[in-house]
Structure formats: C-alpha cells, structure tokens
Amino acid sequence: MKLWKKILLILLAIFLLVQIPFIYRRFQIGSLADKINSLNAQRKTVENPDFKDYKGIIHAHTFLGGHSSGHFDELISGAGANNLDFVVMTEHTSGQYDTSALTLNGVFGNALFVGG
C-alpha cells in the first residue's frame, strides 16, 4: 500500500474516533427527548380540575422605558390577539419621571396588566 493511502486511512480513522463523543451525545439527547415526549403525553391525559393554565408574559416594555416604541393601545391589542391572561410590565427607570407609576395596572381587555 502506498504511503499516501496509509496516511489517508490514518486520518480517516482519527476523524471517526474524534466523532464518537458527538455521536454518543446525540444519542443521549435523543433518548432524553423521547422521555420528555412520553411524560408530556401522560400529562395531557391526566387533567386536574383544581388547576388552570394561565398564558402571559413577564417582561414587557413600552415607549416609557426607552426599549420599545410600542404604546399602550398596541400592547393591549397584542395581548388580546394572543389570548393572554396577564402581562407584567417592566419599564426601566427614568431620571425625569416615575415610569412604574405610569405603566398599565389593572384589567384591560381580557388581560390583567401588572406594572412594575
């Protein structure tokens, strides 16, 4: 066998050996995904009437905090369009005015807005 063929075979063997940890990790992640899907399937079949799922967001900004250009009307309509139960407002502070006092508090549409 020629020298370049031997070198090529050695490089191929090294490449395959290096890939073993990645292949094993992919196998572990696949097994974990199967277990999670199995548990989710079981959870959906068992319903507890004492609990209710709430859908909402915990970090929302408007024009007040400077991280968004959205106004209250847009936030309220967005919460309604996405059937949210609650929205927690997290405006950043300003040296000129109290942004937490100016955020939405209370029920607007079908969503509870909590200012912070």
BELRAPE-V286674 format. One record per residue. N is the residue number from 0. RES is the residue in three letters. PSI is psi in whole degrees, 0 to 359 (999 if undefined). BURIAL is # if it has 24 or more other ideal C-beta (glycine too) atoms within 12 Angstrom, else .. Layout:
N,RES,PSI,BURIAL
N,RES,PSI,BURIAL
//
This chain:
0,MET,139,.
1,LYS,158,.
2,LEU,319,.
3,TRP,330,.
4,LYS,320,.
5,LYS,316,.
6,ILE,318,.
7,LEU,317,.
8,LEU,319,.
9,ILE,316,.
10,LEU,320,.
11,LEU,317,.
12,ALA,318,.
13,ILE,317,.
14,PHE,315,.
15,LEU,320,.
16,LEU,323,.
17,VAL,332,.
18,GLN,346,.
19,ILE,313,.
20,PRO,325,.
21,PHE,320,.
22,ILE,318,.
23,TYR,319,.
24,ARG,320,.
25,ARG,322,.
26,PHE,316,.
27,GLN,316,.
28,ILE,320,.
29,GLY,319,.
30,SER,319,.
31,LEU,320,.
32,ALA,320,.
33,ASP,318,.
34,LYS,318,.
35,ILE,316,.
36,ASN,323,.
37,SER,316,.
38,LEU,321,.
39,ASN,323,.
40,ALA,320,.
41,GLN,321,.
42,ARG,323,.
43,LYS,333,.
44,THR,338,.
45,VAL,109,.
46,GLU,133,.
47,ASN,118,.
48,PRO,349,.
49,ASP,349,.
50,PHE,150,.
51,LYS,136,.
52,ASP,134,.
53,TYR,139,.
54,LYS,127,.
55,GLY,184,.
56,ILE,151,.
57,ILE,1,.
58,HIS,94,.
59,ALA,139,#
60,HIS,155,#
61,THR,193,#
62,PHE,341,.
63,LEU,319,#
64,GLY,350,#
65,GLY,358,.
66,HIS,3,.
67,SER,158,.
68,SER,2,.
69,GLY,147,.
70,HIS,172,.
71,PHE,318,#
72,ASP,319,.
73,GLU,322,.
74,LEU,318,#
75,ILE,315,#
76,SER,324,.
77,GLY,320,#
78,ALA,321,#
79,GLY,319,.
80,ALA,332,.
81,ASN,10,.
82,ASN,44,.
83,LEU,143,#
84,ASP,332,.
85,PHE,156,#
86,VAL,123,#
87,VAL,117,#
88,MET,135,#
89,THR,71,#
90,GLU,147,#
91,HIS,153,.
92,THR,157,.
93,SER,145,.
94,GLY,345,.
95,GLN,330,.
96,TYR,164,.
97,ASP,100,.
98,THR,329,#
99,SER,330,.
100,ALA,339,.
101,LEU,354,.
102,THR,170,#
103,LEU,136,#
104,ASN,129,.
105,GLY,189,.
106,VAL,125,.
107,PHE,123,#
108,GLY,234,.
109,ASN,7,.
110,ALA,143,#
111,LEU,123,.
112,PHE,130,#
113,VAL,117,#
114,GLY,149,#
115,GLY,999,#
//
